[in-house]
Structures are given as C-alpha cells and as structure tokens.
Amino acid sequence: MGLLDGFIQKQDEVTAEGGLIDLGLDSKIYYDGPDGVQRTGNANYGNYQFTSLEDIINSFIVAYVGEDKLISKVSRTDIGFHAQRALAELSFDTLKSVKSFELEVPPSLTLPLPQDYVHYTAISRVDSAGIKHRLYPTSKTSNPVSYQQETNGDIKFETNTWKVNIPDVTLVDGAFIEIPSAEKQYFGKYMEYGITRTYDSFGNQIASDNDFVSKIPLPQFKKEVRQTIGAHSSESFQRNILYGANVNQAGEQTKDGVDVPHYGMIIQLEVDPGGLEVGMSVFGPGIPDNTTISSIEGTVSSTFPGIALEITNPPFEKWKLTDSVNQPAINPGKPLTVVNAELYGKEIIFVDLNTESNSWNKYRAHTSTTVTDDYEDDTRFVAEGQRYGIDPQHAQDNGSYYIDDNTGLVHFSSTASGKTVVIDYLSDSLGTDSEMKVHKFAEQAMYMCIAYAILSTRANVQEYIVRRFKKDRFAAIRQAKLRLSNLKLEELTQILRGKSKQIKH
C-alpha cells in the first residue's frame, strides 16, 4: 500500500464488515487544504518532500537501536538531542534553510534582526519592479559603545547613591518591599539608584555602610533627563517632586486596588523639564527596576501646577493581575520612599536606554549621491581615466549596511531610508515545530549524524567502528549536498551558451 493511497478496503474488527478507511492522504484534502479552498495559504503544498524530526527519531529507534545492533540501548532523550544538533548543523551548509525577512527601513535607519536569525546570506533593497538589488556591508564604520565625559574629558561615573530610609525593607525582583523577617535588610545602607549599578557574584545589588561611587562608566544614551529632588519651596511650602509615599497630597489618586482617576503609580513634577516621552526608563531612590513612563499628563492641580507621569513595571503589572483575595496588601511595584533631608540633591532620571555613538550618527546623517541611470547613453563614461584605484566594494549606489550583533540591529545608510529591504538569512531550523523537518534527500545524512554522535560519545566502543561511522556520515552529507544542489543539465547548458562569447579587451 502506497503512502498516497487515500482510501483502503479493510474489514472492521468490531463490525466484521468491510469499509473504506480514510488515511488522510487523498488528493482532494491535499489540494483543498483544511479550509476547503485551494491556494489560500492554509494548505501544506509540497510538504511530501520533507520528513518531520519526530519521524526521523522514531525511524532511527526502529532501524538502528535494539538487540544484535551496534546501538543496543539508548534513551530517546539522547537521540532527540543529537537529532536536533544534526538538524542545526545541516541547516547551516547542507539543507536549503535560507529564510527571508522583509521590512521598510524607517527614518531611524535601523531594523531588528529576525527572531530566529543565526547569520545572513544577503541583504537587498527592492525596486518598483520587485527586483532585488544587493546592498553591500561596510567595514569602515561601526556603532561602538560611547561613554559620557566630564568637561575636562574624563570618563563620567555616576555618583547616584542614597541611604535607604525605609525600615524593614528588602529587595524582591528589583522592587523594595517591607518584610521585617527578611534575611537581607537594607535600611540605613547606601545603595545605587542610577542607571549603572554594581552587583555581587550572586546577582545581589551592592549595599554599603559608607557612600561610594559607581565603578561602571556611564554610557551615552539617546535621551536623558535628570531632575534634582529639592527641599520645600519657601513660597509654596511644597516639594518640586512627589512620588512614593508622598505621591499625592490629597491621597486619593494612587489608592491601591481602587478604580479611581489616575489609578496606578505617579511621579509629579512641579515643572515640566521637557524631553520626556512615553516608554522612557525611570531611575530614582526607591523606584523598582524596569520602571517606565506609561503616560504623561498636563497640570495635575492648582496647588501643584506641573505634570503627572504615570509609571509602570513588571511587579506592579503582576500585582494588578493577582486575585484580590490573595493580593498582598503592599503593592510590590510601587516606589517606597519618604522624601526628607537625606534625599535632597538626589535625582530622578528619565532615560531612553538605546545607546548611540557619534560614529553611527555621522554615518546615518551622511547623504550619498544616488544615481538612477538607464545606461543608454555615455553619462557613465565621463570619468574616463579617473577610475584608477577604485575599490569595487564601494563602486555601487544601492546602499550599504552593517550589523551590530551586540544590539541585534541592522544599520543602513541614508540612501535606504523608506526603501523595502529583504534580509535573507540562515536559521538552525529549531525555532518552531513546523521547521523541524528534513528534506528526504538528506534523511540518510541525519541517520548517520545521529549514529556517529551516539557511538563516538559512548564508552567501550571500538575505535574502528567510530571511524567507520564517521566516514559514513561524511559520505552521506556529501551525497545530500549534491542532491540538494539542484543542478539541472538544461539550465547549465543555457548559462554556458553565454560563456562562448568573445570579450574584446
């Protein structure tokens, strides 16, 4: 019985009557797809050429594992591990695993790398006819980490520490929570609250009995706004910043668990410093890690004519989702602090944590000369005799790019702004279950890779057996590469016909 025989006649074991047994492989199901409509994108056209990784593992256990076989016994977990490793390795240079990612280059001239990106094969822009034009990588620039400097040129280090003024407080997931029974207590300790912080080998934030300066240089960020916490105003008898325990003079705007206007966590500023945006990270005494601005509002009251910044963080969002019966009384995401003389002169820092170097800013700002030419006249030949020493990698006007692996961004030259670009890249075929499949041309190579990996890592296996399977693996991979190279005699002949032309020098 063939795999594509859609129905078979078989006697039913219960009724003892013959009947048609549907194998789910008939042509109508294949062409119509699960939604019953052809060519809608839901069908798995061409899927017969592949074998799933699950079937590879099952077939390997049946054919290569058992009594009187070289591999008498092996766990399915080991086979699964070596199968995934074999699939990943074959994906890089044997299987046809090139994937594509298309986006339009925004004004920022940066695009994120695809989620399952391992390495690129080509980056191109698409013209109005849908034809791809190759962009070329530039090796003459980069986006290095840029550090802030003092006026005399010295590298800047933050001096943002505060003496914790909350009794019985400890840190849980970066948020200050009052737990008197906690082993680590931070009341009266000096701790960093700025952008750069120092941690011990166990991941705990450093706390000291004495004031100290950060040991980490302060990077240059895209946007950074700092507001100093001041004492009471002699005129209005109020502070310039309210948050934490004193977030609201009236006391009703941030009641935990009550659906009232401005529900959430708020920082109030007496004066709008300018440059604040939703999404900026917030740092300050008592403010939990990963706190960001969620909204910005205008004048909050006649007694506090400033702006209100609603803030949020993961502990606060988790607290909001907790059932009210089991919800802790203390909001674990809310800033816990009392603004007193110990905090005067400290800062609240609002920052866009994206870093930008001067090298990247200049590369982005540079405007290249883009020429559109149909090559029908001699405009390209006016520089006759002037091309001596030209570097071929720069002799093109499609644009250029470079990849910053540290930030996971592709940086494009200004000529690519607004253009549609396609990133062709390699993955390891392990991103999703649907990707974990092997072309049938490479099925034997998978078996040989798994067998060699298992035998070479086992004790008491004769070396000649290991070497034999190593040779078998090499031969199977080579055979798979030849099969998947997709060389057709007619296509090669057509290409080679153009090679017989005489080229005059």
Buried (B, 14 or more C-beta within 10 A) or exposed (E): EEEEEBEEEEEEEEEEEEEEEEBEBEEEBBEBBEEEEEEEEEBEEEEEEBBBBEEBBEBBBEEBBEEEEBBEEBEEEBBBBBBBBBBBBBBBEBBEBEBEBEEEBEEBBBBEBBEBBBEBEBBBBBEEEEEBBEBBEBEEBBBEEBBBEEEEEEEBBBEBBBBBBBEEBBBBBBBBBBBEEBEEBBEEBBBBBBBBBBEEEEEEBBBEEEEBEBEBBBBBBEBBBBBEBBEEEEEEEBBBBBBBBBBBBEEEBBEBEEEEEBBBBBBBBBEEEEEBEEEBBBBBBBBBBBBBBBEBEEEBEEEBEBBBBBBBBBBBEEBBEEEEEEBEEBBBBBBBBEBEEBBEEBBBBBBBBEBBBEBBEEBBEEEEEEEEEEEEEEEEEEEEEEEEEEEEEEEEBBBBBBBBEEBBBBBBBBBBBEBBBBBBBBBBBBBEEEBBBBBEBBBBBBBBBBBBBBBBEBEEBEEEBBEBBBEBBEEBBEBBBEBBEEEEEEEEEEEEEEEEEEEEE
